[in-house]
Amino acid sequence: MADHYPDIDALTSRLPALREAEAVLRSATAAILETLRSGGTIFACGNGGSACDAEHMVGELVKSFELERPVPAALRGELERRYGGAGTDLANRLQTGLRAVSLVSSVGAATAIANDQGADLVYAQQLLALARPGDLLVGFSTSGTSANVVAALRLAAALDVRTVLLTGRRSQGGSPPVAEYVIVAPENATAPVQEYHLAMYHAICLAVERSLFG
């Protein structure tokens, strides 16, 4: 049975301008869920405020967002068997995480790549090292033309890594889409595009969490 996403329903009810993006929001959410259920990893990248959005989205996945995510009973038992009360404390405070990696976070690798190969490859080179077929990359670019995000999305397609791009209306020109799922915020200016992006990836993360832990 297909997942139902009440958090996306709530999003488009609260922000009716996003109804034109509703179908692709649902499809991207389903792709992210499929990736996670099959043991894949979600990668995310962006620049400036969009880099912060990439970090933020990953943070909502690697730990609890709104729902409880207790560790599996088998892991709890193993921790308690090995470490007694200290293991119980670990099990009580740890939360089941989802496989998600921000390509923004690795300052050492990113600066080495920028210095030696070019700033446009800071995400593509990391993705080449880390990603496997069946993973998924989420790119954030308000213009849709950020060179390092576009390079990573292009490489992802060649690696059989699925792709999602969150962008704004400025990206809707004559160029072919650079991602399998292009989610367009109904604005042109950077600040309102990013405000919509926050609402959209919050709804995606809530829908993912509810589907896996609700």
C-alpha positions, 0 to 999 in steps of 0.5 A, a space after each residue: 500500500 502506498 504511503 499517505 503523507 498528511 504532512 504534505 497535505 498540511 503544508 499545501 493547506 497552510 501555504 496554498 502557493 505550494 499546491 503546484 509543487 505538491 505532486 513532485 513533493 510527494 514523488 520526492 518524498 517517496 523516493 527518499 523513503 525508498 532509498 532509506 528502506 533499501 539501506 541507502 544514504 541521503 546526501 545533501 548540499 548547497 551554498 550559503 543559506 542553502 548550505 545551512 538548509 542542507 545541514 538542517 535537513 540532514 539534522 532532522 533525519 539523523 535524529 528524532 524530529 518530532 516522533 520518538 525513535 527508540 533504538 531497536 530492542 536487539 541493540 538495547 539488549 546488546 548494549 546492556 549485556 556488554 555495559 550493564 547500567 551504562 548500556 541502559 543509559 546509552 540505549 535510553 538516550 540514543 535515537 534511531 537515525 536515518 542514513 543522511 550525510 551533509 556534503 557541506 560539513 567536511 571542511 578539510 576535504 572541501 577546501 582541499 578539493 577547492 584548492 586542488 581541483 576547483 570549487 565547482 567540484 567540492 560536492 561532486 568529488 565527495 559524492 564520487 568517494 561516498 555514494 553508491 547506486 541507490 543512494 539519493 542526493 538532495 541539492 539546494 540552489 535558489 537559482 538552480 545554476 550553482 556550479 558545484 550543486 549542478 556538477 554533483 547532480 550530474 555526477 549523481 545521475 552517472 552513478 545511478 544515484 537519484 536526485 532531488 533539486 529544491 530551487 526557485 522560479 528563476 531556474 525555470 528557463 530553457 535548460 533541461 532539468 538537472 535532477 529527477 525531481 525538481 521542486 520549485 518554490 513559487 518565488 524568484 528572490 533568494 530569501 522567500 525561496 529559502 523560506 519555502 524550502 524550509 517549509 518543504 523539507 520540514 514537511 518531507 522529513 516529517 512525512 519520512 519520519 511518520 512513515 518509518 516510525 509513526 
